[in-house]
Structure formats: structure tokens, C-alpha cells
Amino acid sequence: MNKFFIKPSEDEIVRALESWQWLPIKGKKPFLVTAFGDVFLSGDERIWFLDTLEGELKDVCGTEAELHAILQTEEGENDFLLAGFVERAEREGMILGDGECYDFTINPVLGGEVEFENVQVQNFVAAINIAGQIHQIPPGTKISRFTVDGKEP
């Protein structure tokens, strides 16, 4: 697959999407995952885009053929694939391995900048699952620390 997409296993996708059930993704089938871990899903005779950066499920178009046409445009590459970030990451040697995606070191929802200096290679399941949890936090909530499986860092 080309540099703008990754191919996680079905199990990895299911685990990554566990924390996104608050959005209406139930009954929709994931079929394409971007290098930044965003997921295209099909369902209800539509193509949907789980935007993990914005924390939204967006109605994109009606067919996979329409989606591929959209993704071949400069606007589609930038809006859905973050093409500039992916191309720069490759140029700078940030190559994805199996089970990995690009992610922001500090999620923009938590104040991180949407700039290349804030991009890192991350485990796909962890990055997407954590993003789903972060987007459920009400805006303005003060966060003093994070724990992993209830353990203090």
C-alpha cells in the first residue's frame, strides 16, 4: 500500500476503536486506515471518516470510487491524509513499521501544535485508543497527570 496508508490487522483496528464507541461507528466496517491512524468506514450506504485529530465521524461520500477520486486531489490528500506531514516524515527517516502510525507527541486537543516538530511514530492501537479517550474529556477539564492501567508513571 502507498505511504499514506497502513495495514493494521482486524484485531488491531477493533482494539484501536474500542474507545470511539461514543461516536456512531457501530455497524460501520473499517476498510482503509491512513498513516496517521484515521479510519475510513463504510456503512449506511456511505463512506465515513473517523477523524482522530478532530474527534469526529464525518460523512465523506457515497462510494469507494468517489473516495479514491477525492483522495487523488491535493485537497483530499491534505484534508484526509496529512500528506505534507507524511512526506516530510519519510524524508527525515521516520519510517513506519508494522503496527505503527504517525501521531502527535502532544495531542492538539491537549494544547499540542499541529506542526511537524510535534509528530512522532507511535503504536497504532495505543495512539488511536488514547485519542478516543482524550476526545471524550469535556473541554476545559484540568488534567494533572496520566496513568496507564491505573499505575502512576
N, C-alpha and C positions, 0 to 999 in steps of 0.2 A: 504494500500500500504506500501511497506517497507520503512525503514528510509531514503533511498537515493532519494525518490521521494515525491513530494507534489501534491495535487489535487486541484488547483485553479479552480474557475468556468470559463465557457467560456467567460463571460463578463470580468473577471479579466485578462484573457490571452489577450483578444483583447485590453484592456486598457494598459496593460504592453507592448505590442508590437507596440503601436502607434508610438513610436519614433524610431523604427527599420525599417521603410518603405524604407529607403535609401538602404537597402540590398534587394536582390531579394526573399523576402518571400511571396509576393503576389501570391495567388493561391496555396500556400502550407498549409496543415492542421496540426495544433499543435495536438499532441496526447500524449505526455509524458513530464513532467516537473521535473527537478532534484531539490533536496533540496537547491541548490544554484541558482535556477531560470533559469537555462539554459533550452532551449526548443528543443525537437525533433519534427520535422515536416515531413510529407510525401507529396510528390508531384513529378511530372515528373518521376514517377516510381522509385523513390529513397527515401532514408531516409536521412534527413538533420539535422544538429546540429547547433543551434544558440548558439554560444559560447559568452556569455555576458562578460566574463573576457577579451577575446582577441578581441571582436568586430568583429567576423567573422561568416559567414554561411558556414559550412563545409559539404561536401558530404561524408556520412559515409558508406553507404552500400545500397543494393537493396531491402531488405525486413525486416519486423519487426522481423522475426525469426532470421535473421542474426544479427540484432541489439542486441537481447536478448542474443545470444551466445557471442557477443563481450563484453557485459556488465557483463557477468559472469566470465570474466578473470580478473586477478589482474590489468593488464594494462588498460583494459576497465574501471574498477572501478576507477582507479586513474585518467585517462585522461578525462573521461566524467563526473564522479560523485563526484570527490574530496573526495573519500571515507574516507581517513585518517582524514580530517577536520570534516566530518560529524560524524564519530565515536567518535572523541575526544569531539566534542560539546555535544553529548549525554552524554558521561561520566562526563562532567563537568556541567551538568544540563541545558544546553542551548537547551531546547525542543521547537520545532516549534508548534505554534498554527495555527488555521485556518487563511488563508490569509497571512502567513508569509513564509519567506525563509531565508537562511543564505546569508550574504553579507559581503563585506569588508568595514570596517568603513571608511577607506580612499581608494578609488578605486586605484588599482595598476597603471592605466593609469595616475593618478594624483600624483604618487610617493609613494603610499601606498605599504607596503610589503605584499607579498604572504606568510603570516605566520599566525598561529592560533591566535596570540595576536591581529591581525587586523580583526578578524571575529566577526560579531555580528548577532543578529536576527533582521530582517527588514521586513517591509510591502512588500509583493511580487510585487504589482503593482508599488509602488514608486521605489523600488530598480531597477527593470528591465527597467522601463521607463527612469529613470535618467541615467542608464548605457548607454542606446541607445543614449541619448543626449550627454553624455560625449564623446562617441566614434566618434561623428560627428565633434568634435572640432579638427581643424588641429593641428598636432604635433608642439610643440614649442610655441603655443599660451599662453600668460601670462594671468592667471586668478587671479584677485584680490579679488573677492567676488562672492557669490552666492545669488540669490534671489529666493523666492518662490512666484509664482503668482504676480511677479512684486513688492513685498514688501521687504524692507530691513530687514535683520534679527535683 
